[in-house]
């Protein structure tokens, strides 16, 4: 019986305040990592959806007047098509 009471006392002191602090710290770190991974995954999904809906961005910095005109014409046609689809529904 004395051994059982000693074992209970030994088990009772298993989670010392230092161990609790370390455990909390580890749990916070793990939660922060998971949150960061989730945010990165959501950002990648958001970028993918935007790229899918809008297409790849055109380089207009180095474009001359003719290429700018063709880019703008393409955008105008796309907008017109989207507006027609919106009102056809």
Short mmCIF file of the C-alpha atoms (twelve columns), coordinates in Angstrom:
data_MODEL
# 
_entry.id   MODEL 
# 
loop_
_atom_site.group_PDB 
_atom_site.id 
_atom_site.type_symbol 
_atom_site.label_atom_id 
_atom_site.label_alt_id 
_atom_site.label_comp_id 
_atom_site.label_asym_id 
_atom_site.label_seq_id 
_atom_site.Cartn_x 
_atom_site.Cartn_y 
_atom_site.Cartn_z 
_atom_site.pdbx_PDB_model_num 
ATOM 1  C CA . UNK A 1  0.000   0.000  0.000   1 
ATOM 2  C CA . UNK A 2  2.809   2.363  0.726   1 
ATOM 3  C CA . UNK A 3  4.155   1.761  -2.766  1 
ATOM 4  C CA . UNK A 4  0.776   2.612  -4.286  1 
ATOM 5  C CA . UNK A 5  0.600   5.892  -2.384  1 
ATOM 6  C CA . UNK A 6  4.163   6.732  -3.451  1 
ATOM 7  C CA . UNK A 7  3.287   5.969  -7.070  1 
ATOM 8  C CA . UNK A 8  0.244   8.257  -6.852  1 
ATOM 9  C CA . UNK A 9  2.387   11.070 -5.481  1 
ATOM 10 C CA . UNK A 10 4.928   10.555 -8.250  1 
ATOM 11 C CA . UNK A 11 2.209   10.633 -10.904 1 
ATOM 12 C CA . UNK A 12 0.570   13.642 -9.313  1 
ATOM 13 C CA . UNK A 13 3.670   15.735 -9.869  1 
ATOM 14 C CA . UNK A 14 4.107   14.735 -13.510 1 
ATOM 15 C CA . UNK A 15 2.894   18.033 -14.971 1 
ATOM 16 C CA . UNK A 16 5.083   20.508 -13.213 1 
ATOM 17 C CA . UNK A 17 4.612   24.208 -13.953 1 
ATOM 18 C CA . UNK A 18 7.733   24.168 -16.132 1 
ATOM 19 C CA . UNK A 19 6.403   21.271 -18.167 1 
ATOM 20 C CA . UNK A 20 3.038   22.977 -18.498 1 
ATOM 21 C CA . UNK A 21 4.745   26.115 -19.808 1 
ATOM 22 C CA . UNK A 22 6.763   24.092 -22.307 1 
ATOM 23 C CA . UNK A 23 3.671   22.227 -23.441 1 
ATOM 24 C CA . UNK A 24 1.712   25.452 -23.890 1 
ATOM 25 C CA . UNK A 25 4.601   26.967 -25.815 1 
ATOM 26 C CA . UNK A 26 4.818   23.940 -28.100 1 
ATOM 27 C CA . UNK A 27 1.067   23.969 -28.655 1 
ATOM 28 C CA . UNK A 28 1.148   27.680 -29.506 1 
ATOM 29 C CA . UNK A 29 4.012   27.141 -31.949 1 
ATOM 30 C CA . UNK A 30 2.196   24.242 -33.590 1 
ATOM 31 C CA . UNK A 31 -1.014  26.269 -33.860 1 
ATOM 32 C CA . UNK A 32 0.903   29.203 -35.361 1 
ATOM 33 C CA . UNK A 33 2.515   26.907 -37.939 1 
ATOM 34 C CA . UNK A 34 -0.842  25.397 -38.860 1 
ATOM 35 C CA . UNK A 35 -2.386  28.856 -39.165 1 
ATOM 36 C CA . UNK A 36 0.463   30.023 -41.382 1 
ATOM 37 C CA . UNK A 37 0.137   26.954 -43.622 1 
ATOM 38 C CA . UNK A 38 -3.613  27.495 -43.880 1 
ATOM 39 C CA . UNK A 39 -3.125  31.158 -44.810 1 
ATOM 40 C CA . UNK A 40 -0.563  30.242 -47.469 1 
ATOM 41 C CA . UNK A 41 -2.901  27.608 -48.885 1 
ATOM 42 C CA . UNK A 42 -5.795  30.076 -48.996 1 
ATOM 43 C CA . UNK A 43 -3.609  32.739 -50.632 1 
ATOM 44 C CA . UNK A 44 -2.464  30.278 -53.298 1 
ATOM 45 C CA . UNK A 45 -6.061  29.238 -53.943 1 
ATOM 46 C CA . UNK A 46 -7.103  32.892 -54.165 1 
ATOM 47 C CA . UNK A 47 -4.322  33.647 -56.671 1 
ATOM 48 C CA . UNK A 48 -5.283  30.598 -58.732 1 
ATOM 49 C CA . UNK A 49 -8.947  31.620 -58.867 1 
ATOM 50 C CA . UNK A 50 -8.112  35.210 -59.800 1 
ATOM 51 C CA . UNK A 51 -5.776  34.014 -62.541 1 
ATOM 52 C CA . UNK A 52 -8.433  31.613 -63.790 1 
ATOM 53 C CA . UNK A 53 -11.121 34.302 -63.922 1 
ATOM 54 C CA . UNK A 54 -9.046  37.225 -65.162 1 
ATOM 55 C CA . UNK A 55 -6.311  35.530 -67.125 1 
ATOM 56 C CA . UNK A 56 -2.640  36.251 -66.903 1 
ATOM 57 C CA . UNK A 57 -1.704  39.915 -66.571 1 
ATOM 58 C CA . UNK A 58 -0.492  41.536 -69.751 1 
ATOM 59 C CA . UNK A 59 2.824   43.369 -69.863 1 
ATOM 60 C CA . UNK A 60 1.902   46.920 -70.817 1 
ATOM 61 C CA . UNK A 61 5.096   48.608 -69.638 1 
ATOM 62 C CA . UNK A 62 7.163   47.642 -72.678 1 
ATOM 63 C CA . UNK A 63 4.296   47.628 -75.182 1 
ATOM 64 C CA . UNK A 64 4.100   49.989 -78.125 1 
ATOM 65 C CA . UNK A 65 0.936   51.724 -79.302 1 
ATOM 66 C CA . UNK A 66 -0.165  48.935 -81.655 1 
ATOM 67 C CA . UNK A 67 0.169   46.207 -79.040 1 
ATOM 68 C CA . UNK A 68 -1.590  48.377 -76.440 1 
ATOM 69 C CA . UNK A 69 -4.459  48.874 -78.857 1 
ATOM 70 C CA . UNK A 70 -4.759  45.124 -79.402 1 
ATOM 71 C CA . UNK A 71 -4.653  44.460 -75.642 1 
ATOM 72 C CA . UNK A 72 -7.356  47.050 -75.000 1 
ATOM 73 C CA . UNK A 73 -9.473  45.655 -77.831 1 
ATOM 74 C CA . UNK A 74 -9.192  42.182 -76.316 1 
ATOM 75 C CA . UNK A 75 -10.223 43.501 -72.908 1 
ATOM 76 C CA . UNK A 76 -13.153 45.349 -74.447 1 
ATOM 77 C CA . UNK A 77 -14.356 42.221 -76.246 1 
ATOM 78 C CA . UNK A 78 -14.073 40.200 -73.061 1 
ATOM 79 C CA . UNK A 79 -16.021 42.794 -71.056 1 
ATOM 80 C CA . UNK A 80 -18.704 42.965 -73.739 1 
ATOM 81 C CA . UNK A 81 -19.040 39.172 -73.739 1 
ATOM 82 C CA . UNK A 82 -19.302 39.064 -69.940 1 
ATOM 83 C CA . UNK A 83 -21.923 41.818 -69.906 1 
ATOM 84 C CA . UNK A 84 -23.991 39.968 -72.523 1 
ATOM 85 C CA . UNK A 85 -23.810 36.766 -70.474 1 
ATOM 86 C CA . UNK A 86 -24.839 38.656 -67.362 1 
ATOM 87 C CA . UNK A 87 -27.983 40.080 -68.948 1 
ATOM 88 C CA . UNK A 88 -28.872 36.911 -70.876 1 
ATOM 89 C CA . UNK A 89 -29.466 35.010 -67.656 1 
# 
